[in-house]
Amino acid sequence: MGGPARDHLEGYAEILAEVSATGRRLTRDELQARRALGERAADEGLSLRALVRQHLEATRECWPGGAGSADHVLAAVSQAVDAFAEGYERAQRLAVRQEEAARREFIDDLLYGRSDLGRLAERAERFGLVLSRAHAVAVARGPETYDDTAPVTRRVEAALNARFGDRRTLLTTKNGLLICVAPGEQDEVLTYFAKQAHAATGFSRVAIGRPQPGAGGVVHSYEEALSTLDLAERLELDEPVLRAADLLVYPVLTRDRQAMADLVLSALGPLREARGGAEPLLRTLEVYFESGCTAAEAARRLSLSVRALTYRLERIRGLTGADPSDPVHRYTLQTAVIGARLLGWPANDL
């Protein structure tokens, strides 16, 4: 029996000999010593299965030859091995908690950009990321909140691992959202993540940020994906998967909030005088533009007759002085409609 094994069996033979002679049970101090040896073995990365086998081999080698009851010896073996395994498992649980805490701290720093970028890049290697490369982030928001142990999270993670193996990606959660970080050139990973997240959560919406370079690129892409999710909610977009790159015009439109508010009130403010308020006519304009200014299609989407839709468009022209079917007026009205949705008008005062 080698040195390391003998170290973790320290005092074991003596305990068996005394138990055989007296029939006593292990003392509290002896049990604590066995637990401490188990913890040390776990810290050294030794196999619990091998250690239990070594205990049984040692039991056979030093089995007392006296008249002591075999039942007493076997009871002592059971106590000793159980205490040893308890210490081993306790050390492992502590190691897992420490690893989880380190991972969560890294993810918080990665997504919030709160750490020194050089140090962050060093820590990233441990979790499979090379931050010298560009990365993109996809964020999924489902009907409930998720953490790293949620069945949905495990299901999506298993699907990604089965499909792509080790692609230097990171799947995690933050504030109840599912998050996937992948190298910027591996768009297929984020696309597949979006598909799996949508299927696993049911009715989730996924936003994919643009690839961003450097150690700070992850937080920029993450924030872009979050903004895209919020934008989609305000605009009531139906698409389950949204790309920030396809919606860049909307942040541009709201960069000068006061100018956009002035446009909304100037172009659409008179709609508040209509019976039922501005919302029904605003929705009519929104659907009409989404339908390519095709009255029949817009009427179908709104569950109206074409005649009723035409009446609404005439009412809009009468109130605002702008004709939605006129190309000259259309751009102003459509921009104002987008601005109204982004600013929450007419529910919110501007």
C-alpha positions as CSV (number, residue, x, y, z in Angstrom):
1,M,0.0,0.0,0.0
2,G,1.6,3.3,-1.1
3,G,2.4,6.4,0.9
4,P,-0.7,8.6,-0.1
5,A,-3.1,5.7,0.7
6,R,-1.4,5.1,4.0
7,D,-1.7,8.8,4.9
8,H,-5.5,8.7,4.4
9,L,-5.7,5.5,6.5
10,E,-3.8,7.0,9.4
11,G,-4.9,5.5,12.7
12,Y,-7.4,3.1,11.0
13,A,-5.6,-0.2,12.0
14,E,-5.3,1.0,15.6
15,I,-9.0,1.8,15.8
16,L,-9.9,-1.7,14.6
17,A,-7.6,-3.3,17.0
18,E,-9.1,-1.4,20.0
19,V,-12.6,-2.0,18.9
20,S,-12.0,-5.7,18.6
21,A,-10.6,-5.8,22.1
22,T,-13.3,-3.6,23.8
23,G,-16.3,-3.7,21.5
24,R,-16.7,0.1,21.8
25,R,-17.9,2.4,19.0
26,L,-15.8,5.2,17.5
27,T,-15.4,8.3,19.6
28,R,-16.4,11.8,18.4
29,D,-12.8,12.8,18.0
30,E,-12.1,9.7,15.9
31,L,-15.1,10.3,13.6
32,Q,-14.0,13.9,13.2
33,A,-10.5,12.7,12.3
34,R,-11.9,10.4,9.6
35,R,-14.0,13.3,8.2
36,A,-10.9,15.5,8.0
37,L,-8.9,12.7,6.2
38,G,-11.8,12.5,3.7
39,E,-11.8,16.2,3.1
40,R,-8.0,16.1,2.5
41,A,-8.4,13.3,0.0
42,A,-11.1,15.2,-1.9
43,D,-8.9,18.3,-2.0
44,E,-6.1,16.2,-3.4
45,G,-8.4,14.9,-6.2
46,L,-8.2,11.2,-5.2
47,S,-11.0,8.8,-6.2
48,L,-13.5,8.0,-3.5
49,R,-14.1,4.6,-5.0
50,A,-10.4,3.8,-4.8
51,L,-10.2,5.1,-1.3
52,V,-13.1,2.9,-0.1
53,R,-11.4,-0.1,-1.7
54,Q,-8.2,0.7,0.2
55,H,-10.1,0.9,3.5
56,L,-11.5,-2.6,2.8
57,E,-8.1,-3.9,1.8
58,A,-6.6,-2.5,5.0
59,T,-9.5,-4.1,7.0
60,R,-8.6,-7.5,5.6
61,E,-4.9,-7.0,6.2
62,C,-5.2,-5.9,9.9
63,W,-8.3,-8.0,10.8
64,P,-7.8,-8.6,14.6
65,G,-7.1,-12.1,15.5
66,G,-8.4,-11.9,19.0
67,A,-11.7,-13.1,20.5
68,G,-13.5,-9.8,19.8
69,S,-16.8,-9.9,18.0
70,A,-16.6,-9.6,14.2
71,D,-19.9,-7.6,14.5
72,H,-18.1,-4.9,16.5
73,V,-15.3,-4.7,14.0
74,L,-17.6,-4.5,11.0
75,A,-19.6,-1.8,12.8
76,A,-16.4,0.2,13.4
77,V,-15.5,-0.2,9.7
78,S,-18.9,1.1,8.7
79,Q,-18.6,4.1,11.0
80,A,-15.1,4.9,9.8
81,V,-15.8,4.6,6.1
82,D,-19.1,6.5,6.5
83,A,-17.3,9.4,8.3
84,F,-14.5,9.4,5.8
85,A,-17.0,9.5,2.9
86,E,-18.9,12.3,4.6
87,G,-15.8,14.4,4.8
88,Y,-14.9,13.7,1.2
89,E,-18.4,14.7,0.0
90,R,-18.5,17.8,2.1
91,A,-15.2,18.9,0.6
92,Q,-16.6,18.2,-2.9
93,R,-19.7,20.2,-2.2
94,L,-17.6,23.1,-1.0
95,A,-15.4,22.9,-4.1
96,V,-18.5,22.9,-6.3
97,R,-20.0,26.0,-4.5
98,Q,-16.7,27.8,-4.8
99,E,-16.5,27.0,-8.5
100,E,-20.1,28.2,-9.0
101,A,-19.3,31.4,-7.1
102,A,-16.2,32.0,-9.2
103,R,-18.2,31.3,-12.4
104,R,-21.0,33.7,-11.3
105,E,-18.6,36.4,-10.4
106,F,-16.9,36.0,-13.7
107,I,-20.2,36.2,-15.6
108,D,-21.3,39.3,-13.7
109,D,-18.0,41.0,-14.5
110,L,-18.1,39.9,-18.1
111,L,-21.7,41.1,-18.7
112,Y,-21.4,44.3,-16.7
113,G,-17.8,45.2,-17.6
114,R,-16.9,45.8,-14.0
115,S,-13.5,44.2,-14.0
116,D,-10.1,45.1,-15.3
117,L,-10.2,44.0,-18.9
118,G,-6.8,42.3,-18.8
119,R,-7.6,40.3,-15.7
120,L,-11.0,39.5,-17.2
121,A,-9.4,38.1,-20.3
122,E,-7.2,35.8,-18.1
123,R,-10.1,34.5,-16.2
124,A,-12.1,33.9,-19.4
125,E,-9.7,31.2,-20.5
126,R,-10.8,29.1,-17.5
127,F,-14.4,29.2,-18.8
128,G,-13.5,28.5,-22.5
129,L,-13.6,32.0,-23.9
130,V,-10.8,33.8,-25.7
131,L,-11.6,37.5,-25.4
132,S,-9.0,38.6,-27.8
133,R,-11.5,37.5,-30.5
134,A,-14.8,39.2,-31.3
135,H,-17.9,37.8,-29.6
136,A,-21.6,38.1,-30.0
137,V,-24.3,37.5,-27.4
138,A,-27.8,36.1,-27.7
139,V,-30.4,36.7,-25.0
140,A,-33.7,34.8,-24.6
141,R,-36.6,36.0,-22.5
142,G,-39.2,33.4,-21.8
143,P,-42.6,33.3,-20.0
144,E,-40.8,32.6,-16.7
145,T,-37.4,33.3,-15.1
146,Y,-34.5,30.8,-15.4
147,D,-31.3,30.1,-13.5
148,D,-28.3,27.8,-14.2
149,T,-30.0,24.8,-12.7
150,A,-33.4,25.1,-14.4
151,P,-34.5,22.2,-16.7
152,V,-34.8,24.6,-19.6
153,T,-31.2,25.8,-19.2
154,R,-29.9,22.2,-19.0
155,R,-32.0,21.2,-22.0
156,V,-30.6,24.0,-24.2
157,E,-27.1,23.4,-23.0
158,A,-27.3,19.7,-23.8
159,A,-28.6,20.5,-27.3
160,L,-25.7,22.9,-27.9
161,N,-23.1,20.5,-26.7
162,A,-24.6,17.7,-28.8
163,R,-24.6,19.8,-31.9
164,F,-21.4,21.8,-31.6
165,G,-19.2,20.2,-28.9
166,D,-16.4,22.4,-27.7
167,R,-16.9,25.6,-29.7
168,R,-15.6,28.0,-26.9
169,T,-19.1,29.1,-26.1
170,L,-20.6,30.0,-22.8
171,L,-24.3,29.4,-21.8
172,T,-25.5,31.0,-18.6
173,T,-28.3,33.0,-17.1
174,K,-28.7,36.5,-15.8
175,N,-31.7,38.2,-14.2
176,G,-33.9,35.3,-15.3
177,L,-32.8,35.4,-18.9
178,L,-31.0,32.7,-20.9
179,I,-27.7,34.0,-22.4
180,C,-25.3,32.5,-24.9
181,V,-21.9,34.0,-25.7
182,A,-20.1,32.7,-28.9
183,P,-17.2,33.8,-31.1
184,G,-18.4,36.4,-33.5
185,E,-17.8,34.3,-36.6
186,Q,-19.9,31.4,-35.3
187,D,-23.3,32.8,-36.1
188,E,-24.7,29.3,-36.5
189,V,-24.2,28.7,-32.8
190,L,-26.3,31.7,-31.8
191,T,-28.9,30.8,-34.4
192,Y,-29.2,27.3,-33.1
193,F,-29.3,28.6,-29.5
194,A,-32.2,30.9,-30.5
195,K,-34.1,27.9,-32.0
196,Q,-33.5,25.7,-29.0
197,A,-34.4,28.4,-26.5
198,H,-37.6,29.2,-28.3
199,A,-38.6,25.5,-28.4
200,A,-37.6,24.8,-24.8
201,T,-39.2,27.8,-23.1
202,G,-42.2,28.1,-25.3
203,F,-43.1,31.6,-26.6
204,S,-39.7,33.1,-25.8
205,R,-38.2,35.9,-27.8
206,V,-34.5,35.9,-28.6
207,A,-32.3,38.9,-29.5
208,I,-28.9,38.6,-31.0
209,G,-26.4,41.4,-30.6
210,R,-23.7,42.3,-33.2
211,P,-20.2,40.8,-32.9
212,Q,-18.0,43.2,-30.9
213,P,-14.2,43.0,-30.6
214,G,-12.0,42.8,-27.6
215,A,-12.5,42.0,-23.9
216,G,-15.2,44.6,-23.6
217,G,-17.0,43.4,-26.7
218,V,-19.2,40.9,-24.8
219,V,-20.8,43.5,-22.6
220,H,-21.5,45.7,-25.6
221,S,-23.1,42.9,-27.6
222,Y,-25.1,41.9,-24.5
223,E,-26.4,45.4,-23.9
224,E,-27.3,45.6,-27.5
225,A,-29.3,42.4,-27.3
226,L,-31.1,43.6,-24.2
227,S,-32.0,46.9,-25.9
228,T,-33.3,44.9,-28.9
229,L,-35.6,42.9,-26.6
230,D,-37.0,46.0,-25.0
231,L,-37.4,47.6,-28.5
232,A,-39.3,44.6,-29.8
233,E,-41.6,44.8,-26.8
234,R,-42.3,48.5,-27.3
235,L,-42.9,48.0,-31.0
236,E,-44.9,44.9,-30.4
237,L,-42.9,43.0,-33.0
238,D,-44.0,39.4,-33.6
239,E,-40.7,37.8,-34.7
240,P,-39.4,35.3,-32.2
241,V,-35.7,36.0,-33.2
242,L,-34.5,39.5,-33.7
243,R,-31.1,40.7,-34.7
244,A,-29.8,44.1,-33.5
245,A,-28.1,44.6,-36.9
246,D,-31.6,44.6,-38.5
247,L,-33.1,47.2,-36.2
248,L,-30.3,49.9,-36.0
249,V,-32.6,52.5,-37.5
250,Y,-34.8,52.6,-34.4
251,P,-32.1,53.7,-32.0
252,V,-31.2,56.4,-34.5
253,L,-34.8,57.6,-34.6
254,T,-34.9,58.0,-30.8
255,R,-31.4,59.4,-30.3
256,D,-33.0,62.9,-30.2
257,R,-36.0,62.1,-28.0
258,Q,-37.3,65.6,-27.9
259,A,-37.2,65.9,-31.7
260,M,-39.1,62.7,-32.0
261,A,-41.6,63.7,-29.5
262,D,-42.2,67.0,-31.4
263,L,-42.7,65.0,-34.6
264,V,-45.2,62.6,-33.0
265,L,-47.3,65.4,-31.5
266,S,-47.2,67.5,-34.6
267,A,-48.0,64.7,-37.1
268,L,-50.3,62.5,-34.9
269,G,-51.5,64.7,-32.0
270,P,-54.8,65.6,-33.8
271,L,-55.8,61.9,-33.7
272,R,-56.6,62.4,-30.0
273,E,-59.7,64.3,-31.1
274,A,-61.2,61.2,-32.7
275,R,-64.0,59.2,-31.0
276,G,-62.2,56.5,-29.0
277,G,-59.0,58.5,-28.9
278,A,-55.8,58.2,-30.9
279,E,-55.0,54.5,-30.4
280,P,-57.4,52.9,-32.9
281,L,-56.4,55.2,-35.7
282,L,-52.7,54.9,-34.7
283,R,-53.0,51.1,-34.9
284,T,-54.7,51.5,-38.3
285,L,-51.8,53.4,-39.6
286,E,-49.3,50.9,-38.2
287,V,-51.0,47.9,-39.8
288,Y,-51.5,49.8,-43.1
289,F,-47.8,50.6,-43.4
290,E,-46.8,47.1,-42.3
291,S,-49.1,45.8,-45.1
292,G,-47.2,47.8,-47.8
293,C,-50.1,50.3,-47.9
294,T,-52.4,47.6,-49.4
295,A,-55.9,48.4,-48.1
296,A,-57.2,44.9,-48.6
297,E,-54.4,43.2,-46.6
298,A,-54.5,45.9,-43.9
299,A,-58.3,45.4,-43.6
300,R,-57.9,41.6,-43.3
301,R,-55.3,42.0,-40.5
302,L,-57.5,44.4,-38.6
303,S,-60.6,42.3,-39.2
304,L,-62.3,45.2,-41.0
305,S,-64.0,45.6,-44.3
306,V,-62.1,47.5,-46.9
307,R,-64.8,50.2,-46.7
308,A,-64.3,50.6,-43.0
309,L,-60.6,50.8,-43.4
310,T,-60.9,53.4,-46.1
311,Y,-63.2,55.4,-43.8
312,R,-60.5,55.3,-41.1
313,L,-57.8,56.5,-43.5
314,E,-60.0,59.3,-44.6
315,R,-60.6,60.2,-41.0
316,I,-56.9,60.3,-40.4
317,R,-56.4,62.6,-43.4
318,G,-59.1,64.9,-42.2
319,L,-57.6,65.2,-38.7
320,T,-53.9,65.4,-39.6
321,G,-54.1,67.0,-43.0
322,A,-51.7,64.2,-44.2
323,D,-52.8,61.5,-46.7
324,P,-51.3,58.0,-45.7
325,S,-51.5,56.9,-49.4
326,D,-49.5,59.9,-50.6
327,P,-45.8,59.1,-50.9
328,V,-44.9,62.6,-49.8
329,H,-46.8,62.3,-46.6
330,R,-46.3,58.6,-46.0
331,Y,-42.7,58.8,-44.7
332,T,-43.5,61.5,-42.1
333,L,-46.5,59.6,-40.9
334,Q,-44.7,56.2,-40.8
335,T,-41.8,57.7,-38.9
336,A,-44.2,59.4,-36.5
337,V,-46.0,56.0,-35.9
338,I,-42.7,54.3,-35.1
339,G,-41.8,57.1,-32.8
340,A,-45.1,56.9,-31.0
341,R,-44.5,53.2,-30.3
342,L,-41.0,53.8,-29.1
343,L,-42.1,56.6,-26.8
344,G,-45.2,54.8,-25.6
345,W,-47.6,57.5,-27.0
346,P,-50.5,58.0,-26.5
347,A,-50.5,56.1,-23.2
348,N,-47.7,58.3,-22.0
349,D,-47.7,62.1,-22.3
350,L,-44.9,63.6,-24.3
